[in-house]
């Protein structure tokens, strides 16, 4: 038997076990509430403005109990898959390897499981960070997909993936930049762009802003020390880096 067939059978078996695990786990809804854009502030105070910047529509919050674990399930409905990916990208931190990737965009941590499904940003929060609580969160996400449908989610362009960043943030306004990448705020305001990517690499000081337009204002930035600008096929790449950084030289070769 070939190695590929063995791997395929293992994947199928894991999927079946995951489905069976959900079927035999009873999910109890302890409470449920919905919030529109006007009521979101009452739920998350000042944080609501960031969500509105990504064209938030509706939030459904469920308090759940499964396998003895209490969880909070949040489904933020945005106006588009792009907006859902954007708010997901600025909310994920220190994601650890996740073996049970149910959706293409998932972030696993001890206390939270985050994912994107079409125009929805999903967050499942547990209270103790235990392995049992994390398993319960995965069961809730599986249940959500099985009872609904897996929607087509947004993915960043291939030229972003080619650069192999450890963190990709899709910025959609001033608040996102100010709260998640304030070292780019001055350039963001100077360039007068609304939507852009901010890329970072683990263990490196370099970071990059990417946006789809040939902005003449970049000429005022390109001459500054520690800034390199590349424009390729209508996309502008602005790299902020240390002088004579070997990593930077390798990165620029990919552009």
C-alpha positions, 0 to 999 in steps of 0.5 A, a space after each residue: 500500500 502506497 504512503 499517500 493512500 495510508 495518509 489519506 486513510 488516516 485523514 479520513 479516520 481523523 475526520 470521522 472521529 471528529 464528527 463522532 465526537 461531536 455527535 456524542 457530545 451534548 451542547 447546551 445553550 445557556 443563554 443567547 443574545 444578539 447585538 447590532 452596530 448600535 448596541 455593540 458598544 454596550 457589549 464591548 465598550 470602546 473596542 466596538 469602534 474597531 469592529 465598525 471600521 471593518 463594517 460590522 453588521 451583527 453579533 450573536 453571543 452564546 454561552 454554551 456548556 459541553 463535556 462539563 466545559 463552559 464556553 462563550 461562542 461569538 459570531 461577528 457577521 461582517 459585510 463581506 469575507 474580506 472584512 471578516 478576514 480583516 478583523 480576524 487578522 488584527 485580533 489573533 496573537 501567538 497562535 500555536 500549531 493546530 492539528 484539527 484545521 476545520 477551516 482555512 483560517 484558524 488560530 488556536 491558543 489555550 483560552 481561545 479558538 478563532 476562525 473565519 467562515 465566509 463573512 463571519 469572524 468566529 471566537 470561542 473562549 474558554 475559562 481555564 485553558 485546559 486541554 479538555 476546554 480546548 477540545 470542547 471549543 473544537 467540538 463547538 466549531 465542528 458543530 457550527 460548520 456541520 449544522 450550517 455550511 462552510 462558506 468561501 472565505 477570503 485569502 490574501 493574494 499570492 504575492 503576500 504568501 510568497 513573502 512567507 510572513 509570520 503575521 499578516 494584518 489586513 488594515 481597513 482604517 486609522 484605528 486598526 493601524 493605531 492599535 495594531 501597528 502604530 509604528 506605521 501610523 505616520 506613513 499610513 496618514 502620509 500615503 492616504 490609503 484606506 486598505 493595506 496589509 502589514 506584514 511581520 516576520 518572527 524574530 525579525 525587526 523588519 516589517 512591510 506595508 503593502 497596498 494595491 496602487 501606485 501612489 506617487 506620495 511614496 516618493 516622499 518616503 523612499 528617500 528616508 533611511 531604513 525605508 525601501 520602496 518597490 512597485 510591481 504590477 500596480 502593487 506598492 511594497 514599503 519595507 521598514 528595516 535596519 541598514 545592512 540587514 541580511 534578512 532584508 536583502 533576502 526578502 527584497 529578492 522575492 519582490 
